[in-house]
Amino acid sequence: MRRKIREILAAVGVWAAATASVNANEPEKAAPPERVVASSFGFDAADSTAFLQAAIDSGARTVVVDKQDAPWTVTPLTLRSDLELVLEEGVEIVAKVGAFLPKGDCLMRAANVENLTIRGEGAGATLRMRKPEYWEAPYEKSEWRHGISILSSKNVKIENLRIAETGGDGIYLGVATRGVPCRDVVIRRVDCVANNRQGISVISVDGLLIEDSVLRDTFGTAPQSGIDFEPNREDEQISNVVMRRVLSENNAGDGFLFYLGNLDSDGPETTVEIVDCRAVRNRGCGFYWSAKGGVNRALPGKTLVENCELLGNGRGILAINKTTACGPLVFRDVRLTTPSADAEAPNADEQTAPLFVIDKTPSPGAGITLRATADGTEPLGGVAFENVEIVDADAPENEKTRLFSIYDGSGDGCGAEEISGALRIVRGEKATETRLDDENFDRLFPELAFRRVAPFELDRLTAPTNETERALAAELADAWRSKAAEKDGKRSELRVRNGGVGWFYAESGADVSFAVRLRQVGRYSLTAPKAELIAPSGKTANLAGEASKDGVLTRFAVRVEESGWFRVAVDVGANAFRWEAESTPILTAARPALNLIGTTGEFWVYIPKNASDFGVRVSGDDAERVSATLFDPTGKQVWRSENIAGIATWTLPVDETTGRPTAPPRPGFWRVRFEKPTVGVLEDFHLTIQGVPALVR
C-alpha cells in the first residue's frame, strides 16, 4: 500500500513540474492601455459600430471618441465598468438609419456596471437618434429606445452632452437586477431635447445629482415630461435626489413629474430636493406629485422645492394623495405664474418658438391643487407653503378663479389637515395674502367641513360573526330579491368605469350567470374583461367567459358551492361596463367610491332596519359634472345638488349637542337620481354610500 502511495505522489510531482514548465513558457498577458483613441480602431461614416465597440471593449480606462468629418454612425453600444468615455468637442454619435428595430434597443446601454463616465469636452458633444423614423413601419411602437440607459449601476457620471430625438428618454435610470437601484449618479450640463417620452426618466435610484441641465421639447409618447420619477415596483426607490439649476421647458407633459403610485410605506425614504430650478411653459403641470391612495401607502421621506420658478405652465402645482401619513412636501421661496400671466415666462432659447399653445383661459388648475382620489384613506396634508407667490393676469374674469384648491375625492371624505404657511396672490397691482391655518380653512373650503359618517364594512355580509349580522345578511338578500321581482319599467344603466365589484346572494349548488357589456372610453382598446369570484369563505376563482364575436359582450356562468354573499371583481381597464342578464340580482359596490361615466337615471340603495346613520357623496370636477337628487322610501325628495363640480355631500340631520343623528334613516329602498348637468358635460363622476351597505342597483 505504501509503495502504491509513493507511486501516486511521484506521478503528481511529474505533472506539476510539467505544468510549471508550460506556464513559464506562456507569454505574459499585456495590461490594457490607459487611453485609446476610437479612430485608431477604424472609422466608417456608414457604420462605425464595430470600431467604437472595439475601443470600448479594449479595456482602456479612457476611450476618446475623436471628431471626424462625419458623425459616428452606430447601432446599439454596450458600455462596461471602469470606463471614461470622452467625446471630443463637436463629436456626434448618431443612430444608424434602419437600425434599432427591437423596441428595447438603446444608443448606449450599461447594466450592473461601476465607475462609468460619459462626457463631452469643451462646448460639448451630441448623441442623436431618429425619433420620427421610429413612429413608422417597420418599427414596432415603443417608448424605450433611449439615448443612454443606465441599469442597476453605481458611480456613474454623464456630463456636457446634448441628447436629442431619441425613441424613448434622453437618459433612463432603471433596474437590471431586482432590488438593485442605480447609486451615486451625477448628471451635469446635459441638454435633453425633443425626445419621445421624457428628457430623463428615473425608475430606481439612491443618490442622484442633476445640475445645470435643460430638459425641453419632449413630445411623442406619454408622459412627455421634462423629468419623470416613476418606480415600476414596490422594491424600487427614489432616494437622496438633488436637482440644482435645472430648466424643464416646453414639454408636452409636465415639467417635474413624480409618479410614486407603485411605492408603499415599507420601502426606503423618498427624499428629494429641487433647488434653483425652473419649469417654463410646459403643457402639463409645472410640478406634479402623485401617490396611490389606500392602506400601506404612507410614503416616508421628504420633498423640498426651494427657490424655484414655475412660469406659464398649463397647470401650476398638482399633488394627488399627498396625505398627512406621507412625509412632508415643502414649497419654500417659490414663484408661480399662470398661463394668463405668461408674459413673464421667456424661452430659454429665444430663437425657438414654443411647440405648444397653452390655453390661457382662467382655470383653478393654473394655481395650486391638492387632490385625493377615490381610494384615499387618509386626510390630505403634510404640505407647507413658505413664501409662495402666485401671479395671475389682472382681468375681471380672473378674480373669480380660485388659485388654491383642495379636492377631496376620497370615498369617505378624509378632509385636509396639517397644511401650513401662507400664499401671496398677485393680480395686477393688487396683492392678497392668505394664511393657511385651521382658523381660515372652514371659510376657504366649506366643502371640507361636512360631517363624516362611519362606513359600513361589507365584509360583515360575507363573514357574519353574530346573530345580528346573520340577520342583516338575510334581510338584504330578501329585500333585493323582492325588488328584482318588481315590474317597474325599464331599468336604468349603471355604467361603471375602471372595473368594479358586484355582489350577489346565492345558495349552495345554484347556477349563477350574468353578462358584462363593455363600453369603450376614448381610444382605450377593448380587451376581454377579467372576472374573479370571491366566495363567502374567501375562496377565489377566476371565471372564464364566453365573448361575443365583436368582443363587446362576455357571458359568465358558475355553479356555487357555498351559501351566502358572493363578490365578482371585474377588470375592464380604462373602459366602462354594465351588468346584463343576471340570473340573480347583482349589486354594485359604492365603497370605495364608485367611478361612473355617462350615467343617468334612478338607482336603488337599501337601508336595513337597524341602520343608525346614512350619507351620500357625489363628486365631479370643473369640466365633468352631474346633478343628483335623493328620495326616501316614501318618495319624498330629501336632497338635490345641481352641476356638481367638486364634492356634494348629504347626511342625516344631527343634534348640535351630541353630534349624532336626530333620528335613524327610514328603512327601505331609497332612490338616487342622476341627470345631465346644465353646465359642463356628463362624463366621469363618483358615488359613495356611507353608513349602510353600499350596494346599488
C-alpha positions as CSV (number, residue, x, y, z in Angstrom):
1,M,0.0,0.0,0.0
2,R,2.8,2.4,0.9
3,R,4.5,1.7,-2.4
4,K,1.3,2.5,-4.2
5,I,1.0,5.8,-2.4
6,R,4.6,6.7,-3.3
7,E,3.9,6.0,-7.0
8,I,0.9,8.3,-7.0
9,L,2.8,11.1,-5.3
10,A,5.6,10.7,-7.8
11,A,3.2,11.0,-10.7
12,V,1.7,14.1,-9.2
13,G,5.1,15.7,-8.9
14,V,6.0,15.0,-12.6
15,W,2.6,16.6,-13.7
16,A,3.2,19.6,-11.5
17,A,6.7,20.1,-12.9
18,A,5.5,19.8,-16.4
19,T,2.7,22.2,-15.8
20,A,5.0,24.8,-14.3
21,S,7.3,24.5,-17.3
22,V,4.4,25.1,-19.8
23,N,3.1,28.1,-17.8
24,A,6.6,29.6,-17.6
25,N,6.8,29.4,-21.4
26,E,3.5,31.3,-21.9
27,P,3.8,34.9,-22.9
28,E,2.7,37.3,-20.2
29,K,-0.7,38.9,-21.0
30,A,-0.3,42.6,-21.8
31,A,-2.1,45.1,-19.5
32,P,-4.8,47.1,-21.2
33,P,-3.8,50.6,-22.3
34,E,-4.6,53.5,-20.1
35,R,-6.0,55.5,-23.0
36,V,-7.1,54.8,-26.6
37,V,-8.5,56.9,-29.5
38,A,-11.5,55.4,-31.1
39,S,-10.4,56.1,-34.7
40,S,-7.3,54.0,-34.2
41,F,-9.6,51.0,-34.4
42,G,-11.1,52.4,-37.6
43,F,-13.9,54.7,-38.9
44,D,-16.6,54.3,-41.4
45,A,-19.1,57.1,-42.0
46,A,-21.8,54.5,-42.9
47,D,-21.4,52.4,-39.8
48,S,-18.7,52.7,-37.1
49,T,-20.3,50.4,-34.6
50,A,-17.6,47.7,-34.7
51,F,-14.7,50.2,-34.3
52,L,-16.3,52.1,-31.5
53,Q,-17.4,49.0,-29.6
54,A,-13.8,47.6,-30.1
55,A,-12.4,50.7,-28.5
56,I,-14.8,50.4,-25.6
57,D,-14.0,46.6,-25.2
58,S,-10.2,47.3,-25.3
59,G,-10.3,47.6,-21.5
60,A,-8.7,51.1,-21.6
61,R,-9.6,53.3,-18.7
62,T,-10.2,56.2,-21.1
63,V,-11.7,55.9,-24.6
64,V,-11.6,59.1,-26.6
65,V,-14.1,59.5,-29.4
66,D,-12.3,61.9,-31.7
67,K,-14.0,64.3,-34.1
68,Q,-14.2,63.2,-37.8
69,D,-15.5,64.8,-40.9
70,A,-18.8,62.9,-40.4
71,P,-20.8,61.7,-37.4
72,W,-20.0,58.3,-35.8
73,T,-23.0,56.3,-37.1
74,V,-23.7,53.3,-34.9
75,T,-26.1,50.6,-33.9
76,P,-26.6,49.9,-30.1
77,L,-23.4,50.2,-28.0
78,T,-22.7,48.4,-24.7
79,L,-20.7,50.1,-22.0
80,R,-18.7,48.5,-19.2
81,S,-17.2,49.2,-15.8
82,D,-14.1,51.3,-15.2
83,L,-14.7,53.3,-18.3
84,E,-14.3,57.0,-19.1
85,L,-15.9,57.6,-22.5
86,V,-14.7,61.1,-23.7
87,L,-16.3,62.7,-26.7
88,E,-14.2,65.5,-28.2
89,E,-15.9,68.8,-28.7
90,G,-18.3,68.8,-31.6
91,V,-18.4,65.0,-31.9
92,E,-21.7,63.5,-32.9
93,I,-22.7,59.8,-32.3
94,V,-25.8,59.2,-34.4
95,A,-28.2,56.3,-34.7
96,K,-27.9,54.4,-37.9
97,V,-30.8,54.6,-40.4
98,G,-33.0,51.5,-40.3
99,A,-31.4,50.1,-37.2
100,F,-32.8,49.9,-33.6
101,L,-35.8,47.8,-34.8
102,P,-36.1,45.9,-31.5
103,K,-38.1,48.2,-29.3
104,G,-35.7,47.8,-26.4
105,D,-32.6,48.9,-28.3
106,C,-30.8,52.0,-26.9
107,L,-28.0,54.1,-28.3
108,M,-25.8,53.3,-25.2
109,R,-26.6,50.8,-22.5
110,A,-24.8,49.9,-19.2
111,A,-26.2,47.3,-16.9
112,N,-24.7,46.3,-13.5
113,V,-21.5,48.4,-14.0
114,E,-19.4,50.6,-11.8
115,N,-17.2,53.6,-12.3
116,L,-18.6,54.8,-15.6
117,T,-18.2,58.3,-17.1
118,I,-19.7,59.6,-20.3
119,R,-18.7,63.2,-21.0
120,G,-18.2,65.7,-23.8
121,E,-15.3,68.1,-23.9
122,G,-15.3,71.9,-24.4
123,A,-18.6,73.1,-25.7
124,G,-19.9,69.5,-25.6
125,A,-20.9,66.7,-27.9
126,T,-24.1,65.2,-29.2
127,L,-25.9,61.9,-29.1
128,R,-28.7,61.8,-31.6
129,M,-31.3,59.2,-32.7
130,R,-34.0,59.3,-35.3
131,K,-37.3,59.7,-33.5
132,P,-39.6,60.3,-36.5
133,E,-38.3,57.1,-38.1
134,Y,-39.4,55.1,-35.1
135,W,-43.0,56.2,-35.5
136,E,-43.5,54.4,-38.8
137,A,-43.4,50.8,-40.0
138,P,-41.5,48.5,-39.8
139,Y,-40.8,49.8,-36.3
140,E,-43.0,48.5,-33.5
141,K,-44.3,51.3,-31.4
142,S,-42.4,51.7,-28.2
143,E,-41.2,54.2,-25.6
144,W,-37.9,52.5,-24.8
145,R,-35.4,53.4,-27.5
146,H,-33.4,55.6,-25.0
147,G,-30.3,57.6,-25.7
148,I,-28.4,56.4,-22.6
149,S,-29.8,53.6,-20.5
150,I,-28.2,53.0,-17.1
151,L,-29.4,50.0,-15.1
152,S,-28.5,48.9,-11.6
153,S,-25.2,50.7,-11.9
154,K,-23.0,52.6,-9.4
155,N,-20.8,55.7,-9.6
156,V,-21.9,57.0,-12.9
157,K,-21.3,60.4,-14.4
158,I,-23.0,61.9,-17.5
159,E,-21.7,65.4,-18.4
160,N,-21.6,68.0,-21.1
161,L,-23.8,66.3,-23.7
162,R,-26.7,67.1,-25.9
163,I,-29.1,64.1,-26.2
164,A,-31.7,64.5,-28.9
165,E,-34.6,62.9,-30.7
166,T,-34.4,59.5,-29.0
167,G,-37.2,57.0,-29.4
168,G,-37.7,57.0,-25.6
169,D,-35.9,59.0,-23.0
170,G,-32.8,61.1,-23.3
171,I,-31.5,59.3,-20.1
172,Y,-33.1,56.4,-18.4
173,L,-32.0,55.3,-14.9
174,G,-33.6,51.9,-14.3
175,V,-33.1,48.3,-13.0
176,A,-31.4,45.3,-14.4
177,T,-31.4,43.3,-11.2
178,R,-34.5,43.3,-9.0
179,G,-33.9,45.3,-5.8
180,V,-30.7,47.0,-7.0
181,P,-31.2,50.7,-7.8
182,C,-28.7,52.9,-9.6
183,R,-26.4,54.5,-7.0
184,D,-24.4,57.7,-6.9
185,V,-25.3,59.1,-10.3
186,V,-24.3,62.6,-11.4
187,I,-25.8,64.3,-14.5
188,R,-24.3,67.7,-15.2
189,R,-24.6,70.2,-18.1
190,V,-26.9,68.0,-20.2
191,D,-29.3,69.2,-22.8
192,C,-32.1,66.7,-23.4
193,V,-34.1,68.0,-26.4
194,A,-37.0,66.7,-28.4
195,N,-37.0,63.2,-27.0
196,N,-40.0,60.9,-27.5
197,R,-41.1,60.1,-23.9
198,Q,-39.0,62.0,-21.3
199,G,-35.9,64.1,-21.1
200,I,-34.9,61.9,-18.2
201,S,-36.7,59.0,-16.5
202,V,-35.8,57.8,-13.1
203,I,-37.1,54.4,-12.1
204,S,-34.9,53.5,-9.1
205,V,-32.0,55.5,-7.6
206,D,-30.2,56.0,-4.4
207,G,-28.1,59.1,-4.8
208,L,-28.7,61.3,-7.8
209,L,-27.4,64.8,-8.5
210,I,-28.6,66.7,-11.6
211,E,-27.1,70.2,-12.2
212,D,-27.1,72.9,-14.8
213,S,-29.2,70.9,-17.3
214,V,-32.1,71.6,-19.7
215,L,-34.9,69.2,-20.4
216,R,-37.0,70.6,-23.3
217,D,-39.4,70.0,-26.2
218,T,-40.3,66.4,-25.2
219,F,-43.1,65.1,-27.5
220,G,-44.2,61.8,-28.8
221,T,-45.3,59.2,-26.1
222,A,-46.9,59.9,-22.7
223,P,-46.0,61.2,-20.1
224,Q,-43.8,63.5,-22.4
225,S,-42.3,65.3,-19.4
226,G,-39.0,67.0,-18.7
227,I,-38.2,64.6,-16.0
228,D,-40.3,61.7,-14.6
229,F,-39.6,59.9,-11.3
230,E,-41.7,56.7,-11.7
231,P,-40.8,53.5,-9.9
232,N,-42.3,50.4,-11.5
233,R,-42.3,48.2,-8.4
234,E,-42.6,48.4,-4.6
235,D,-38.9,47.3,-4.2
236,E,-37.6,50.4,-6.1
237,Q,-36.9,53.8,-4.7
238,I,-36.3,57.5,-5.2
239,S,-33.8,58.4,-2.5
240,N,-31.3,61.1,-2.0
241,V,-32.1,63.1,-5.1
242,V,-30.9,66.7,-5.6
243,M,-31.6,68.9,-8.6
244,R,-30.0,72.3,-8.9
245,R,-30.4,74.8,-11.7
246,V,-32.4,72.5,-14.0
247,L,-34.7,74.1,-16.6
248,S,-37.7,72.0,-17.8
249,E,-39.2,73.8,-20.7
250,N,-41.8,73.5,-23.4
251,N,-42.6,69.8,-22.9
252,A,-45.9,68.3,-23.9
253,G,-46.3,66.8,-20.4
254,D,-45.2,68.1,-17.0
255,G,-42.1,69.9,-16.0
256,F,-41.1,67.9,-12.9
257,L,-43.2,64.7,-12.5
258,F,-43.2,62.4,-9.5
259,Y,-45.5,59.4,-10.1
260,L,-45.0,57.3,-6.9
261,G,-48.1,55.1,-7.1
262,N,-46.1,51.8,-7.0
263,L,-44.2,52.6,-3.8
264,D,-45.6,51.7,-0.4
265,S,-44.8,52.5,3.3
266,D,-42.4,49.6,3.7
267,G,-39.8,51.0,1.2
268,P,-36.9,53.3,1.7
269,E,-37.5,57.0,2.2
270,T,-38.4,59.2,-0.8
271,T,-36.0,62.1,-0.3
272,V,-35.9,64.9,-3.0
273,E,-34.5,68.4,-3.1
274,I,-35.3,70.7,-6.1
275,V,-33.3,73.9,-5.7
276,D,-33.0,76.9,-8.0
277,C,-34.9,75.2,-10.8
278,R,-37.5,76.4,-13.3
279,A,-40.4,74.8,-15.2
280,V,-41.5,77.0,-18.1
281,R,-44.4,76.7,-20.5
282,N,-45.0,73.0,-20.1
283,R,-48.4,71.9,-21.4
284,G,-49.0,69.9,-18.2
285,C,-48.0,70.8,-14.7
286,G,-45.0,72.8,-13.6
287,F,-44.8,70.3,-10.6
288,Y,-46.7,67.1,-10.3
289,W,-46.6,64.8,-7.3
290,S,-48.8,61.6,-7.1
291,A,-49.0,58.6,-4.8
292,K,-51.6,55.9,-4.6
293,G,-54.4,56.0,-2.1
294,G,-55.3,53.2,0.3
295,V,-53.7,51.4,3.1
296,N,-49.9,50.9,3.3
297,R,-49.3,54.0,1.1
298,A,-47.8,56.3,3.7
299,L,-44.6,57.1,1.8
300,P,-41.8,58.1,4.2
301,G,-39.3,60.8,3.4
302,K,-39.4,64.5,2.4
303,T,-39.7,66.5,-0.8
304,L,-38.4,70.1,-0.8
305,V,-39.0,72.6,-3.6
306,E,-36.9,75.7,-2.9
307,N,-36.2,79.0,-4.7
308,C,-37.9,77.8,-7.8
309,E,-40.0,79.4,-10.6
310,L,-43.0,77.7,-12.3
311,L,-43.9,80.0,-15.1
312,G,-46.8,79.9,-17.6
313,N,-47.4,76.1,-17.4
314,G,-50.8,74.6,-18.3
315,R,-51.2,73.8,-14.6
316,G,-49.2,75.0,-11.7
317,I,-48.7,72.6,-8.8
318,L,-50.8,69.4,-8.5
319,A,-50.3,67.0,-5.6
320,I,-52.5,63.8,-5.6
321,N,-53.0,61.8,-2.5
322,K,-50.4,63.8,-0.6
323,T,-51.7,62.8,2.8
324,T,-50.6,63.6,6.4
325,A,-49.3,60.0,6.6
326,C,-46.7,60.7,3.9
327,G,-43.5,62.6,4.5
328,P,-43.7,66.4,4.2
329,L,-43.9,68.3,1.0
330,V,-42.4,71.8,1.4
331,F,-42.5,74.7,-1.1
332,R,-40.1,77.4,0.0
333,D,-39.5,80.7,-1.9
334,V,-41.5,79.6,-4.9
335,R,-42.9,81.9,-7.6
336,L,-45.7,80.6,-9.8
337,T,-47.3,82.4,-12.8
338,T,-50.4,81.3,-14.5
339,P,-50.7,81.0,-18.4
340,S,-52.7,84.2,-18.4
341,A,-49.6,85.9,-16.9
342,D,-47.3,84.2,-19.4
343,A,-45.5,87.4,-20.4
344,E,-43.1,86.7,-17.6
345,A,-42.2,83.3,-19.0
346,P,-39.4,83.7,-21.6
347,N,-38.0,80.9,-23.7
348,A,-34.6,79.6,-22.7
349,D,-33.7,79.8,-26.4
350,E,-35.2,83.0,-27.8
351,Q,-34.7,81.7,-31.4
352,T,-37.0,78.7,-30.7
353,A,-40.8,79.3,-30.8
354,P,-42.9,77.3,-28.4
355,L,-44.1,74.0,-29.8
356,F,-47.3,74.0,-27.8
357,V,-50.1,76.6,-27.4
358,I,-51.3,76.6,-23.8
359,D,-54.9,77.7,-23.0
360,K,-54.8,80.9,-21.1
361,T,-58.4,80.7,-20.0
362,P,-58.6,81.1,-16.2
363,S,-58.6,77.7,-14.5
364,P,-58.3,76.6,-10.9
365,G,-55.6,74.2,-12.1
366,A,-53.4,77.1,-13.0
367,G,-52.5,77.7,-9.4
368,I,-52.1,75.0,-6.7
369,T,-54.3,72.0,-6.3
370,L,-54.3,69.2,-3.6
371,R,-56.4,66.3,-4.6
372,A,-57.5,63.0,-3.1
373,T,-58.7,60.1,-5.3
374,A,-61.5,57.7,-4.6
375,D,-59.2,55.2,-2.9
376,G,-57.8,57.7,-0.4
377,T,-58.0,56.7,3.3
378,E,-56.0,59.5,5.0
379,P,-56.5,63.2,5.2
380,L,-54.8,65.4,2.6
381,G,-52.0,67.4,4.1
382,G,-48.4,67.4,5.4
383,V,-47.8,70.3,3.0
384,A,-46.1,73.6,3.8
385,F,-46.0,76.8,1.8
386,E,-43.3,79.2,2.9
387,N,-43.1,82.4,0.9
388,V,-45.0,81.2,-2.1
389,E,-46.4,83.7,-4.6
390,I,-48.9,83.1,-7.4
391,V,-49.1,85.7,-10.2
392,D,-52.2,85.9,-12.4
393,A,-53.4,88.3,-15.0
394,D,-55.2,91.5,-13.9
395,A,-58.6,90.7,-15.6
396,P,-62.1,90.8,-14.1
397,E,-62.9,87.2,-15.1
398,N,-59.7,86.0,-13.2
399,E,-61.0,87.4,-9.9
400,K,-63.4,84.5,-9.6
401,T,-60.8,81.9,-10.3
402,R,-59.6,80.1,-7.2
403,L,-55.9,79.7,-7.4
404,F,-55.6,77.4,-4.4
405,S,-58.0,74.5,-4.3
406,I,-58.4,71.2,-2.3
407,Y,-60.4,68.4,-3.9
408,D,-61.3,65.6,-1.5
409,G,-62.5,62.9,-3.8
410,S,-61.8,60.1,-1.3
411,G,-64.7,57.8,-0.8
412,D,-65.3,58.5,2.8
413,G,-64.3,62.2,2.9
414,C,-61.0,62.2,4.6
415,G,-60.7,66.0,4.6
416,A,-57.4,68.0,5.0
417,E,-55.1,68.6,7.9
418,E,-51.6,69.9,8.5
419,I,-51.5,72.4,5.7
420,S,-49.5,75.4,6.8
421,G,-47.9,78.7,5.7
422,A,-49.3,81.4,3.5
423,L,-49.9,82.2,-0.2
424,R,-49.4,85.6,-1.7
425,I,-51.7,86.1,-4.8
426,V,-50.9,88.9,-7.1
427,R,-53.3,90.2,-9.8
428,G,-52.1,93.3,-11.4
429,E,-51.3,95.8,-8.7
430,K,-53.5,94.0,-6.2
431,A,-51.8,91.5,-3.8
432,T,-53.5,89.5,-1.1
433,E,-52.1,87.1,1.4
434,T,-53.9,84.1,2.7
435,R,-52.8,82.3,5.8
436,L,-53.4,78.5,5.7
437,D,-54.4,77.6,9.2
438,D,-57.3,76.0,11.0
439,E,-59.0,79.3,11.5
440,N,-59.2,80.0,7.8
441,F,-60.0,76.6,6.5
442,D,-63.7,76.5,7.2
443,R,-64.0,79.8,5.4
444,L,-61.8,78.9,2.4
445,F,-63.1,75.3,2.0
446,P,-66.6,74.9,3.4
447,E,-67.0,71.8,1.3
448,L,-64.4,70.1,3.6
449,A,-66.5,70.8,6.7
450,F,-69.1,68.1,6.1
451,R,-70.0,65.6,8.8
452,R,-68.2,62.3,8.4
453,V,-70.3,59.2,8.5
454,A,-68.7,55.9,9.7
455,P,-68.5,53.5,6.8
456,F,-70.3,50.1,6.8
457,E,-67.8,47.3,6.1
458,L,-69.2,45.0,3.6
459,D,-67.2,42.1,4.9
460,R,-69.8,41.9,7.6
461,L,-72.1,40.3,5.0
462,T,-69.7,37.6,3.9
463,A,-68.5,36.6,7.3
464,P,-71.1,37.4,9.9
465,T,-69.8,36.9,13.4
466,N,-73.1,37.0,15.4
467,E,-76.9,36.6,15.1
468,T,-77.4,40.3,14.4
469,E,-75.1,40.2,11.4
470,R,-76.5,37.0,10.1
471,A,-80.0,38.5,10.3
472,L,-78.7,41.6,8.4
473,A,-77.2,39.5,5.6
474,A,-80.5,37.6,5.3
475,E,-82.6,40.8,5.3
476,L,-80.6,42.3,2.5
477,A,-80.9,39.1,0.4
478,D,-84.7,39.0,0.9
479,A,-85.1,42.7,0.1
480,W,-83.1,42.7,-3.1
481,R,-84.8,39.5,-4.3
482,S,-88.2,41.2,-3.8
483,K,-87.0,44.4,-5.5
484,A,-85.7,42.5,-8.5
485,A,-89.1,40.7,-8.9
486,E,-91.0,44.1,-9.2
487,K,-92.1,45.1,-12.7
488,D,-91.2,48.8,-12.5
489,G,-90.4,49.5,-16.1
490,K,-87.0,49.8,-17.9
491,R,-84.0,49.6,-15.6
492,S,-81.5,52.4,-15.7
493,E,-78.0,51.6,-16.8
494,L,-75.3,51.9,-14.2
495,R,-72.2,52.4,-16.3
496,V,-69.1,51.6,-14.2
497,R,-65.6,52.7,-15.3
498,N,-62.2,51.2,-14.5
499,G,-63.8,48.0,-13.2
500,G,-65.9,47.3,-10.1
501,V,-67.2,44.8,-7.7
502,G,-70.6,43.2,-7.9
503,W,-72.3,41.4,-5.0
504,F,-75.0,38.7,-5.1
505,Y,-76.6,36.2,-2.8
506,A,-76.9,32.5,-3.7
507,E,-77.5,29.2,-2.1
508,S,-75.0,26.3,-2.4
509,G,-75.5,24.4,-5.7
510,A,-77.1,27.3,-7.5
511,D,-76.2,28.1,-11.1
512,V,-75.4,31.8,-11.4
513,S,-75.0,33.5,-14.7
514,F,-74.5,37.1,-15.8
515,A,-73.0,39.1,-18.7
516,V,-70.6,42.1,-18.8
517,R,-71.2,44.6,-21.6
518,L,-68.2,46.8,-22.4
519,R,-68.3,50.4,-23.5
520,Q,-65.2,51.9,-25.0
521,V,-63.9,55.1,-23.4
522,G,-61.9,57.4,-25.7
523,R,-59.2,55.5,-27.6
524,Y,-58.6,52.8,-25.0
525,S,-58.6,49.4,-26.7
526,L,-61.3,47.0,-25.7
527,T,-59.9,43.8,-24.2
528,A,-61.8,40.8,-22.7
529,P,-62.9,41.6,-19.1
530,K,-61.3,39.7,-16.3
531,A,-63.7,38.4,-13.6
532,E,-62.8,36.9,-10.2
533,L,-65.3,35.2,-8.0
534,I,-64.8,35.5,-4.2
535,A,-66.9,33.1,-2.2
536,P,-68.2,33.9,1.4
537,S,-65.4,31.8,2.8
538,G,-62.8,33.9,0.9
539,K,-62.0,31.2,-1.6
540,T,-61.3,32.8,-5.1
541,A,-61.6,31.6,-8.6
542,N,-61.0,33.2,-12.0
543,L,-64.1,33.0,-14.2
544,A,-63.8,32.0,-17.9
545,G,-66.2,33.9,-20.0
546,E,-67.7,33.4,-23.5
547,A,-67.2,36.5,-25.6
548,S,-69.3,37.7,-28.5
549,K,-67.8,38.0,-31.9
550,D,-67.4,41.7,-31.6
551,G,-65.9,41.3,-28.1
552,V,-68.4,43.7,-26.5
553,L,-70.5,41.2,-24.5
554,T,-69.0,38.5,-22.4
555,R,-71.1,35.8,-20.7
556,F,-70.2,34.1,-17.4
557,A,-71.7,31.1,-15.7
558,V,-70.7,29.3,-12.5
559,R,-72.2,26.8,-10.0
560,V,-71.5,28.0,-6.5
561,E,-70.5,25.6,-3.7
562,E,-71.4,27.7,-0.7
563,S,-74.4,29.7,0.6
564,G,-74.1,33.4,1.3
565,W,-73.0,36.7,-0.3
566,F,-70.5,36.4,-3.2
567,R,-68.4,39.0,-4.9
568,V,-67.4,39.3,-8.5
569,A,-64.4,41.7,-9.2
570,V,-64.4,42.8,-12.8
571,D,-61.4,44.5,-14.5
572,V,-62.1,46.3,-17.8
573,G,-59.0,48.5,-17.9
574,A,-59.8,52.2,-18.5
575,N,-63.1,51.4,-20.2
576,A,-66.6,51.0,-18.8
577,F,-69.1,48.2,-18.4
578,R,-72.6,47.3,-17.2
579,W,-74.1,44.1,-15.8
580,E,-76.6,42.3,-18.0
581,A,-78.8,39.1,-18.0
582,E,-78.2,38.4,-14.3
583,S,-79.9,35.2,-13.1
584,T,-79.8,36.7,-9.6
585,P,-79.6,40.5,-8.8
586,I,-76.1,41.7,-9.0
587,L,-75.5,44.9,-6.9
588,T,-72.6,47.2,-7.5
589,A,-70.4,48.3,-4.5
590,A,-70.3,52.1,-4.0
591,R,-67.4,52.0,-1.5
592,P,-64.6,52.8,-2.2
593,A,-66.1,55.5,-4.4
594,L,-67.8,54.1,-7.5
595,N,-66.5,55.6,-10.7
596,L,-69.4,56.1,-13.1
597,I,-69.4,57.5,-16.6
598,G,-72.3,58.9,-18.7
599,T,-74.8,57.5,-16.2
600,T,-78.3,58.9,-15.9
601,G,-81.5,57.6,-14.3
602,E,-82.6,56.3,-10.9
603,F,-80.8,53.7,-8.8
604,W,-81.7,52.0,-5.5
605,V,-80.0,51.7,-2.2
606,Y,-81.4,49.6,0.6
607,I,-81.4,50.9,4.2
608,P,-81.7,48.0,6.7
609,K,-84.0,48.2,9.7
610,N,-81.2,48.6,12.3
611,A,-79.3,51.3,10.4
612,S,-78.3,54.3,12.6
613,D,-76.7,56.7,10.1
614,F,-76.6,57.3,6.4
615,G,-74.7,59.6,3.9
616,V,-74.3,60.1,0.2
617,R,-71.3,61.7,-1.5
618,V,-71.2,62.6,-5.2
619,S,-68.2,64.2,-6.8
620,G,-67.4,65.7,-10.2
621,D,-64.9,68.3,-11.4
622,D,-64.9,71.6,-13.2
623,A,-65.5,70.2,-16.7
624,E,-67.2,66.9,-16.0
625,R,-70.3,67.5,-13.8
626,V,-73.5,65.8,-12.8
627,S,-76.8,66.7,-11.0
628,A,-78.0,64.4,-8.2
629,T,-81.3,64.0,-6.3
630,L,-82.0,61.7,-3.3
631,F,-85.5,60.4,-2.4
632,D,-86.5,58.5,0.8
633,P,-88.7,55.3,0.7
634,T,-91.9,57.4,0.7
635,G,-90.8,59.2,-2.5
636,K,-90.0,62.5,-0.7
637,Q,-87.1,64.5,-2.1
638,V,-84.6,65.0,0.8
639,W,-81.6,66.4,-1.2
640,R,-80.7,67.8,-4.5
641,S,-77.4,69.2,-5.8
642,E,-77.0,70.6,-9.4
643,N,-74.0,70.8,-11.6
644,I,-71.7,69.2,-9.1
645,A,-68.1,70.4,-9.8
646,G,-66.5,69.4,-6.6
647,I,-67.9,67.4,-3.7
648,A,-71.5,67.3,-2.8
649,T,-72.5,65.6,0.5
650,W,-75.8,64.8,2.2
651,T,-76.0,63.3,5.7
652,L,-78.8,63.0,8.2
653,P,-79.6,66.0,10.4
654,V,-77.8,65.9,13.7
655,D,-78.3,67.1,17.2
656,E,-75.9,70.0,17.8
657,T,-75.2,68.9,21.4
658,T,-74.4,65.2,20.7
659,G,-73.3,65.5,17.1
660,R,-75.4,62.3,16.4
661,P,-78.4,62.0,14.0
662,T,-81.6,63.2,15.5
663,A,-83.4,60.1,14.1
664,P,-82.2,57.0,12.3
665,P,-82.8,56.8,8.5
666,R,-86.1,55.4,7.3
667,P,-85.6,51.7,6.4
668,G,-86.4,50.5,2.9
669,F,-85.3,51.4,-0.6
670,W,-84.0,55.0,-1.2
671,R,-83.5,56.3,-4.7
672,V,-80.7,58.4,-6.1
673,R,-81.3,60.1,-9.5
674,F,-78.5,61.3,-11.8
675,E,-79.2,63.8,-14.5
676,K,-77.2,65.7,-17.1
677,P,-75.7,69.0,-15.9
678,T,-76.7,72.3,-17.4
679,V,-73.0,73.4,-17.0
680,G,-70.2,71.3,-18.3
681,V,-70.6,67.8,-19.6
682,L,-71.7,64.5,-18.2
683,E,-68.8,62.1,-18.2
684,D,-66.9,60.7,-15.2
685,F,-68.2,61.2,-11.7
686,H,-68.1,59.3,-8.4
687,L,-70.7,58.0,-5.9
688,T,-70.1,56.9,-2.4
689,I,-72.7,55.4,0.0
690,Q,-71.8,55.7,3.7
691,G,-73.1,54.3,7.0
692,V,-75.1,51.5,5.3
693,P,-74.3,48.6,3.0
694,A,-73.0,50.4,-0.1
695,L,-74.8,48.3,-2.7
696,V,-76.5,50.0,-5.6
697,R,-78.7,48.7,-8.5
